[in-house]
Amino acid sequence: MPIPTRPRVVLDSSSPEPVFAQICAAIRREVEVGRLLPGQRLPTTRALAADLDVAVNTVAKAYRELETEGIVEGRGRQGTFVVDTSGTVRQREVLRFVTTMRNLGVSKEEAQALVERTWAG
Protein backbone atom coordinates (compact mmCIF):
# COMPACT_ATOMS: atom_id res chain seq x y z
CA MET A 1 0.00 0.00 0.00
CA PRO A 2 1.55 3.34 -1.04
CA ILE A 3 2.27 5.91 1.63
CA PRO A 4 -0.38 8.66 1.58
CA THR A 5 0.76 12.02 0.29
CA ARG A 6 0.08 14.91 2.65
CA PRO A 7 -1.41 17.78 0.63
CA ARG A 8 -0.24 21.28 1.48
CA VAL A 9 -3.22 22.83 3.20
CA VAL A 10 -3.05 26.18 4.94
CA LEU A 11 -6.25 27.20 6.66
CA ASP A 12 -7.20 30.85 7.15
CA SER A 13 -9.35 31.22 10.26
CA SER A 14 -10.25 34.78 9.25
CA SER A 15 -11.59 33.69 5.85
CA PRO A 16 -15.35 33.69 5.26
CA GLU A 17 -14.82 30.52 3.21
CA PRO A 18 -15.78 27.38 5.21
CA VAL A 19 -12.90 25.17 6.33
CA PHE A 20 -14.05 22.21 4.20
CA ALA A 21 -14.04 24.50 1.12
CA GLN A 22 -10.51 25.69 1.96
CA ILE A 23 -9.40 22.06 2.14
CA CYS A 24 -11.06 21.35 -1.22
CA ALA A 25 -9.38 24.37 -2.81
CA ALA A 26 -5.97 23.35 -1.49
CA ILE A 27 -6.27 19.77 -2.75
CA ARG A 28 -7.55 20.98 -6.14
CA ARG A 29 -4.51 23.27 -6.37
CA GLU A 30 -2.16 20.43 -5.44
CA VAL A 31 -3.64 18.28 -8.23
CA GLU A 32 -3.52 21.14 -10.75
CA VAL A 33 0.16 21.90 -10.12
CA GLY A 34 1.09 18.21 -10.18
CA ARG A 35 2.13 17.84 -6.55
CA LEU A 36 -0.63 15.25 -6.13
CA LEU A 37 -0.51 12.80 -9.02
CA PRO A 38 -3.12 10.40 -10.36
CA GLY A 39 -3.24 7.27 -8.26
CA GLN A 40 -1.70 8.85 -5.16
CA ARG A 41 -3.43 8.02 -1.91
CA LEU A 42 -4.49 10.89 0.33
CA PRO A 43 -4.20 10.72 4.10
CA THR A 44 -7.13 9.21 5.95
CA THR A 45 -9.74 11.69 7.11
CA ARG A 46 -8.57 11.16 10.68
CA ALA A 47 -4.92 11.76 9.84
CA LEU A 48 -5.56 14.93 7.84
CA ALA A 49 -8.01 16.20 10.47
CA ALA A 50 -5.36 15.69 13.16
CA ASP A 51 -2.72 17.45 11.04
CA LEU A 52 -5.03 20.42 10.45
CA ASP A 53 -6.59 20.41 13.93
CA VAL A 54 -10.12 20.21 12.53
CA ALA A 55 -13.02 17.79 12.96
CA VAL A 56 -12.88 14.50 11.07
CA ASN A 57 -16.30 15.29 9.57
CA THR A 58 -14.87 18.49 8.06
CA VAL A 59 -12.24 16.55 6.13
CA ALA A 60 -14.79 13.87 5.22
CA LYS A 61 -17.06 16.58 3.77
CA ALA A 62 -14.14 17.95 1.73
CA TYR A 63 -13.27 14.48 0.41
CA ARG A 64 -16.94 13.86 -0.52
CA GLU A 65 -17.08 17.18 -2.39
CA LEU A 66 -13.86 16.39 -4.25
CA GLU A 67 -15.19 12.94 -5.08
CA THR A 68 -18.37 14.47 -6.50
CA GLU A 69 -16.19 16.76 -8.62
CA GLY A 70 -14.26 13.74 -9.93
CA ILE A 71 -10.95 14.85 -8.44
CA VAL A 72 -10.57 12.02 -5.93
CA GLU A 73 -12.09 8.60 -5.59
CA GLY A 74 -12.90 6.75 -2.39
CA ARG A 75 -12.07 3.06 -2.48
CA GLY A 76 -13.54 1.99 0.83
CA ARG A 77 -10.97 0.62 3.26
CA GLN A 78 -8.16 1.13 0.71
CA GLY A 79 -8.45 4.89 1.07
CA THR A 80 -8.99 7.99 -1.05
CA PHE A 81 -6.99 8.41 -4.25
CA VAL A 82 -6.37 11.15 -6.80
CA VAL A 83 -8.24 10.43 -10.03
CA ASP A 84 -6.61 10.67 -13.44
CA THR A 85 -8.42 13.72 -14.82
CA SER A 86 -6.51 13.70 -18.09
CA GLY A 87 -9.40 11.82 -19.74
CA THR A 88 -11.95 13.40 -21.96
CA VAL A 89 -14.68 15.70 -20.71
CA ARG A 90 -17.16 12.89 -21.30
CA GLN A 91 -15.18 10.49 -19.12
CA ARG A 92 -14.93 13.05 -16.31
CA GLU A 93 -18.65 13.78 -16.44
CA VAL A 94 -19.51 10.08 -16.36
CA LEU A 95 -17.20 9.62 -13.37
CA ARG A 96 -18.87 12.55 -11.62
CA PHE A 97 -22.34 11.09 -12.32
CA VAL A 98 -21.40 7.60 -11.16
CA THR A 99 -19.76 8.94 -7.99
CA THR A 100 -22.82 11.05 -7.18
CA MET A 101 -25.18 8.12 -7.75
CA ARG A 102 -23.06 5.86 -5.53
CA ASN A 103 -22.97 8.51 -2.81
CA LEU A 104 -26.77 8.71 -2.99
CA GLY A 105 -27.06 4.94 -2.64
CA VAL A 106 -28.44 4.49 -6.16
CA SER A 107 -27.78 1.10 -7.74
CA LYS A 108 -26.30 0.70 -11.20
CA GLU A 109 -29.66 -0.51 -12.50
CA GLU A 110 -31.51 2.48 -10.98
CA ALA A 111 -28.96 4.90 -12.44
CA GLN A 112 -29.30 3.32 -15.88
CA ALA A 113 -33.09 3.59 -15.67
CA LEU A 114 -32.79 7.26 -14.69
CA VAL A 115 -30.54 7.95 -17.65
CA GLU A 116 -32.86 6.14 -20.06
CA ARG A 117 -35.95 8.03 -18.79
CA THR A 118 -34.15 11.35 -18.90
CA TRP A 119 -32.66 10.71 -22.34
CA ALA A 120 -36.08 9.83 -23.75
CA GLY A 121 -37.75 12.74 -21.96
C-alpha positions as CSV (number, residue, x, y, z in Angstrom):
1,M,0.0,0.0,0.0
2,P,1.5,3.3,-1.0
3,I,2.3,5.9,1.6
4,P,-0.4,8.7,1.6
5,T,0.8,12.0,0.3
6,R,0.1,14.9,2.6
7,P,-1.4,17.8,0.6
8,R,-0.2,21.3,1.5
9,V,-3.2,22.8,3.2
10,V,-3.1,26.2,4.9
11,L,-6.2,27.2,6.7
12,D,-7.2,30.8,7.1
13,S,-9.3,31.2,10.3
14,S,-10.3,34.8,9.3
15,S,-11.6,33.7,5.8
16,P,-15.3,33.7,5.3
17,E,-14.8,30.5,3.2
18,P,-15.8,27.4,5.2
19,V,-12.9,25.2,6.3
20,F,-14.0,22.2,4.2
21,A,-14.0,24.5,1.1
22,Q,-10.5,25.7,2.0
23,I,-9.4,22.1,2.1
24,C,-11.1,21.3,-1.2
25,A,-9.4,24.4,-2.8
26,A,-6.0,23.3,-1.5
27,I,-6.3,19.8,-2.7
28,R,-7.6,21.0,-6.1
29,R,-4.5,23.3,-6.4
30,E,-2.2,20.4,-5.4
31,V,-3.6,18.3,-8.2
32,E,-3.5,21.1,-10.8
33,V,0.2,21.9,-10.1
34,G,1.1,18.2,-10.2
35,R,2.1,17.8,-6.6
36,L,-0.6,15.2,-6.1
37,L,-0.5,12.8,-9.0
38,P,-3.1,10.4,-10.4
39,G,-3.2,7.3,-8.3
40,Q,-1.7,8.9,-5.2
41,R,-3.4,8.0,-1.9
42,L,-4.5,10.9,0.3
43,P,-4.2,10.7,4.1
44,T,-7.1,9.2,6.0
45,T,-9.7,11.7,7.1
46,R,-8.6,11.2,10.7
47,A,-4.9,11.8,9.8
48,L,-5.6,14.9,7.8
49,A,-8.0,16.2,10.5
50,A,-5.4,15.7,13.2
51,D,-2.7,17.5,11.0
52,L,-5.0,20.4,10.4
53,D,-6.6,20.4,13.9
54,V,-10.1,20.2,12.5
55,A,-13.0,17.8,13.0
56,V,-12.9,14.5,11.1
57,N,-16.3,15.3,9.6
58,T,-14.9,18.5,8.1
59,V,-12.2,16.5,6.1
60,A,-14.8,13.9,5.2
61,K,-17.1,16.6,3.8
62,A,-14.1,18.0,1.7
63,Y,-13.3,14.5,0.4
64,R,-16.9,13.9,-0.5
65,E,-17.1,17.2,-2.4
66,L,-13.9,16.4,-4.3
67,E,-15.2,12.9,-5.1
68,T,-18.4,14.5,-6.5
69,E,-16.2,16.8,-8.6
70,G,-14.3,13.7,-9.9
71,I,-10.9,14.8,-8.4
72,V,-10.6,12.0,-5.9
73,E,-12.1,8.6,-5.6
74,G,-12.9,6.8,-2.4
75,R,-12.1,3.1,-2.5
76,G,-13.5,2.0,0.8
77,R,-11.0,0.6,3.3
78,Q,-8.2,1.1,0.7
79,G,-8.4,4.9,1.1
80,T,-9.0,8.0,-1.1
81,F,-7.0,8.4,-4.3
82,V,-6.4,11.2,-6.8
83,V,-8.2,10.4,-10.0
84,D,-6.6,10.7,-13.4
85,T,-8.4,13.7,-14.8
86,S,-6.5,13.7,-18.1
87,G,-9.4,11.8,-19.7
88,T,-12.0,13.4,-22.0
89,V,-14.7,15.7,-20.7
90,R,-17.2,12.9,-21.3
91,Q,-15.2,10.5,-19.1
92,R,-14.9,13.1,-16.3
93,E,-18.7,13.8,-16.4
94,V,-19.5,10.1,-16.4
95,L,-17.2,9.6,-13.4
96,R,-18.9,12.5,-11.6
97,F,-22.3,11.1,-12.3
98,V,-21.4,7.6,-11.2
99,T,-19.8,8.9,-8.0
100,T,-22.8,11.0,-7.2
101,M,-25.2,8.1,-7.8
102,R,-23.1,5.9,-5.5
103,N,-23.0,8.5,-2.8
104,L,-26.8,8.7,-3.0
105,G,-27.1,4.9,-2.6
106,V,-28.4,4.5,-6.2
107,S,-27.8,1.1,-7.7
108,K,-26.3,0.7,-11.2
109,E,-29.7,-0.5,-12.5
110,E,-31.5,2.5,-11.0
111,A,-29.0,4.9,-12.4
112,Q,-29.3,3.3,-15.9
113,A,-33.1,3.6,-15.7
114,L,-32.8,7.3,-14.7
115,V,-30.5,8.0,-17.7
116,E,-32.9,6.1,-20.1
117,R,-35.9,8.0,-18.8
118,T,-34.1,11.4,-18.9
119,W,-32.7,10.7,-22.3
120,A,-36.1,9.8,-23.7
121,G,-37.8,12.7,-22.0
